[in-house]
Amino acid sequence: MSSKKSSDAIGGVIVFVVVVIALIPKEVWIFVGVVAGLGVVTAGIAWAIKTYDEHRAAAEAREIAEREAAAAAEKREREEQARREKQWRMRALGKKNAARVESALTAIEQVAASEAARAGWLGDVDFTADVVAITAGFEKAHALRKVIDQLSALDNPGADDKKILAEARATVDDLEKASVERVELIGKCAREARLIDESLRDERKAARTAEQRAELHAKLSAMLYGIEAAPDTKPQNSAADAVMARVQAYRDIKNQIQLTGSPGHERPDAVTSERLLALKAQVAPRTVRCFNCDYVQKVHATATVVSCVNCHVRMKLRART
């Protein structure tokens, strides 16, 4: 019985769904299909872009790893080559001469890396012929010295032995002297290249300083011109000037009182009120009328030249009597 009821319920739901689908307009189904299609296309494009980015990142990583591996291998090969060449020079030239050749090679690297060489001031900086000549001279000298040592080690040297040994030693000295002079000349080239680099840096610094100086001169000139061309901003009724004028007037009155109160003069109360009023009037603000616009303004007592605050005409005042 319960199974039958469940089947009826499921059937009712199916019928309801079919009825609802039948009631949905055709246009709605078309819109839903278009949206679904766009969603599928968008997802496909996103997946393709992500896959492409992953493959490209992996390829770039492999390329970087290959370049780093190749650079490391080249570095190891250069180091191994330098080690073999150094060992050969120690055997073929002797310890002292090998060190001289090393110093020459270091100086050559310094010359090649200098700004003077890069800028073309030194011309051709290929020292290959010099290095070959230096190495050949030291190699011959070292080989001669080996034979000299062997011959010198023999017992009972004769006159011929002494003669040929002297000639061989002289030849060794000449060969080494020529090579050493060339090594020192290459070292001097490196020092001169450094001096030229310093000179070029000093010239650039001087040029920058001159440029900054010109800019600051122009800026300062413009500021000065602006200040000179600007209207006078000095206050016409300066409180500071007025206060100082009254301070001076007070001191004048005080001195007058002290003078009149000294022996041989009148007492302080003998100073007439008219004189005090006259001294006070000398420091009181003045009322001035502008001759151009008739504007009336007050100025401090000690002013001799003022500007009208209305029309900015400058006026020269007569001194008070």
Secondary structure as UniProt FT lines:
FT   HELIX           2..23
FT   HELIX           26..93
FT   HELIX           95..113
FT   HELIX           115..118
FT   TURN            119..122
FT   HELIX           128..152
FT   HELIX           159..229
FT   TURN            236..237
FT   HELIX           239..260
FT   TURN            263..264
FT   HELIX           268..270
FT   HELIX           273..283
FT   STRAND          286..289
FT   TURN            291..293
FT   STRAND          296..299
FT   TURN            301..302
FT   STRAND          305..307
FT   TURN            309..311
FT   STRAND          314..316
//
